[in-house]
Amino acid sequence: MSRFLIAVLSLGTMVSCSINPGHSINSTGARIINGTEVQESDAIAPHMVSVYNVDTNAICTGTLIAPQIVLTAAHCVSGQKRDIKVVFGLNIDEYLGAREPDVREAYVHNVSDIKVHPLWDLQKNEEKEDDWHDMAVVKFKGEAPEGFTPAEFLRDLTVLQPGVTAYVAGYGVNLVESRHVQAGEPLKFGEEAICDEQGCVYLKISGEGQLRWASAPIATFSETELRLNEEKAGTCGGDSGGPAFVLHEGKYQLFGVTSRGSIFCNSVGVYTIALKLYDFLKPAVESLQ
């Protein structure tokens, strides 16, 4: 079993959450595929968090959208709320592994409540291509560290058109290696097997924990989701729940939540359009405040 396991839903799609089977996180070189490392001076940095499950060691991403409120993917919070942590900072290893109690108290927060979209259903979603309603909001205890501020939502959804550049961010893996094999061939260390009637592909993915971002053009739309062309750069394992922004009126404005993408992280990414689910989002946030 690889150190960082992608939860694969089908041969064509994946959930971009990443699981670390160990109880410690010591990753290096982590990034969105073909992305760049986020700096404290970057405009999106004050909005970003990791959503971390201490029971499964699954790492996802989230966006601060109100005081104590984080927007993420529904599949990132499928466990008990007592197991979910909200971690601030550009490198989550630094804070999850911090020995100083005051540092952990400032940057690692317990979750007090979670609201998941009522139409989210993993089993039913696997039977359809689009509109999974993969969105949730999380309330954490305490206050965000100094300098962290809520993201601004894109209100004018007409800005979202094919070809428009989107900016995505997350704490996900930076490398996906694959090889085609015969069924039954032994796995090498760190590999995962994905098989169908035509044969098997062995995957090895690596790196997570460092916040990075990348850009990719909008490709197609469904009712509540859009897809990015991520042949050159995009999201991968560990980036689930993270934001998609557009640069509008001189500001990075939030419009999407990372849901899923291609197994090899090199063709397509699927994003929930947050304000298309406003009838859930607004009352959910209000009920948590």
N, C-alpha and C positions, 0 to 999 in steps of 0.2 A: 504494500500500500504506500502510495506516495505521501510525502510529508504534507503536501498541500493538495487536498482532494476536491475536485469540482463535482458538485452534485449534478449528474447528467440526467436530463428528463427524457431525451430521445436522441437518436443519431443526428438529428438536424438542429437541435436547440440545446441550450444549457441554462441553468440558473447560475448567475455570475457571483455566487457566494463561494467562499473558499474556506476549507476546513483544515485545521492543523491538528493531526492526531495527538501531538504531544501537549503537555500542560504548560510548556513555556514557548515563547515566540522569540526566535533569534534570527529572523530573516535579514537578508541584505540584498541590496540592488533591486528592491521591489518597485514596480511601476505599472501603470496602464501600458498596454502594448504600444510601443513607439511613442510614448509620451515623454514629458519633461517633468522634472521634480518641482513641486510647488514651493515657492519661497514665501517667507512671512510677508514680504512686500506685495505679493500678488493679490489682485482684487478679490479672488474667491477664498483666500486662505481663512479669513475670519468666520466663514460660514460652514466650515467642514468639520465632520466628526466621523469616528468609526463606531459601528454598532457591533458589539462583540458578545458572543455567547460563551460564557465560561464553562458550560456543561459540555458542549460539542466542540468548543474551540473554533467555531465558525466566525470568520471575519467578513463583515459587510461594511457599507459606507452609508452615511446619512448627511442631511443638510439641516442646519439650525434655521427654523422658520419663524420662531417666536421665543420669548424667554421660556426656558425649560422645555421647549417643544422641538422635536426632530422629525423630519420627514424621511421615510425610508421605504423599502419594499416589504410587502406583506410576508414573503417567504423568508425574510431575514429575522422575523420575530415569531417564528412558529413554536418556539419552546416556552417554558415558564418565564414570566417576567422577572422572577428573582434571579434568573441566569443571564439576563441581558444587561450589559454595561454600555454606557455612552462614554467614549474616550476622545478627548480633545487633543490636538497637537498634530504636527506634520509627520511625526514618526511614532506610531502607537507603541512600539517596543519600548521606547524610552520611558513611557509613563506606566505601562502595565508592569514593567520590571523595576520600577522605581522603589528604592528602599525607604526613602524619606516619606513618612506618613503625610506630611503637609503637601507634598507634590502629588501623591495619589489622590488625596482629598480634593485637590484643586482640579485635576485633569481626568479622573476616573469616577464616574457617577453611576449609582444604582438607578434602576428604572422603577417608577411608582405606578405607571399605568400605560396601557397600549390600546389603541383603537385600530382595528383592521377592517378594510373595506368589506362589507357584507357579501359581496359577490365573488370575493377571492375564494377559490376552491381548486387546489392543486390537481386533484384527480380529474375533475371536469375540464380544467384548463388544458390538460395534456391532449384532449381530444379536439382542440381547435387551435388555429394559428394566431388569432388576434384577440385583443380586448380581454386580457386576463384580470384586470382590476388589481394588479399587483402593487398595492400601495397601503401604507400604514403610517400612523403618527404615534410617537413615543414621548412620554413625559418622564424627565429625569429629575432626581432629587438634587437640591442645592442649586447653585448658580454657575453659569458658564464662566470660565476664566476671563480675566480682564483682556479686552481687545476682541473678543468674539462677539459677533453681531448677527442678527437674522438676515437671511438673503431676501432680496426683493423679487417678487413674482412678476413675470411677464403678464401684463393684462391684455395686450392686443395680440390675440392669437393669429391674426392675419399676417403677422410677421413671419410665422412658420410656413415656409414654402420650400418646395424641392430645390436643392442647390444651396440653400442658406447654410452657413457654417454654424454648427453647434459645438459647444465646448463641454467635455465630460471629464469627471474627476473621480478618483477613488484610491483605495489602499491595496489594489489587487496585484495579481502576479504579473511578471514581466516577460516570461518566456514559456512558450508551448512548443514542445518537440513531439513529433509523431513518427511512427513506423508501422507499415502494414506487415502482418504476420499471419501464420496459419493458426487455426483454432487449436488450443491446447499447448501452444508454445509457452515456455516458462517466462514469467515476467522478470525483467531486470529491476534492480533496486530503484524505487521511486516511480515506477510506472503504474498506470491504470489501464485496464482493458475495456474497450467498447466493441461489442460484436453484434453482427446481424447475420442474416442468411447468406450474405456474400463474403463474410470473413470478419477479421478482427483488425482493429487499429489500436496500438498501444500508445498512450499519451504520457508524457512527463512534463509537469508544469512546476515552475519554481518562482520564488520571490514574492513577498508581500510585506506590508507594514508601513511603507513610505508613501506619503501622499503625492500623487502625480496627476497631471492632466494632459489632455490631447484634444485635437479638433477633428471633426469629420462632417461631411455634408449630409443634409437631410435628403432622404431618398423617397420614401413612400409613406402613406398614411392609412390608418383604419379609423374607426369611430373614436376610440379613446387612446390610441397609441400611434407612434411613428417609428420608422426605422431609419437608422443612419447607415451610410455606406462606409464600412470600417475596413476596407481592403488595405488602407495605408496605416491607420491608427484607430484605436478605440478601446472599449472596455473588455475586461476579462474576469477570471475568477477572483473574487474579493471586492469587486466594484459594485455589486448589486446594491440597490438602494441609494446609490450616489446620484448627484445632480447632473442635469443637462441644462446648460445656459445658452442664451444667445446674447451677443453684444448689441444692445439696442439703446439708442439715445445716450451713448457714451458709457453705459453701465452693463455689467453682466447680470442679466435677469433670468431667473429660474423658471423653467417651463416643464422639465421632465424628471422622471425617476427611473434609474437603470433597472430593467427587469431581467432580460435574458439576451442570449446571442448565439453565435455559431460556436460549435465545440472547439474549433481551432483558433477562435478569437481573431479571425482575419477576413471576415466577409460582411457580417451584419450585426447590428445591435438594436434591441427593441426597448423602447422607452414609453412608460406611461405618461401621458400628457396630464399633468396634475390638475389644471383648472378645468379639464373635461370631466373631472370627478369632483367638482366643487360642491355638489349637493352632499357629498360625504365629507369632504375636507373641512369646510367651514364649521359645521356643527361639531365635528370631531375635535378640532382645535379648541373651540369654545368650551366644550365639555371638560377639557383637560386644564383649562386656565383657572 
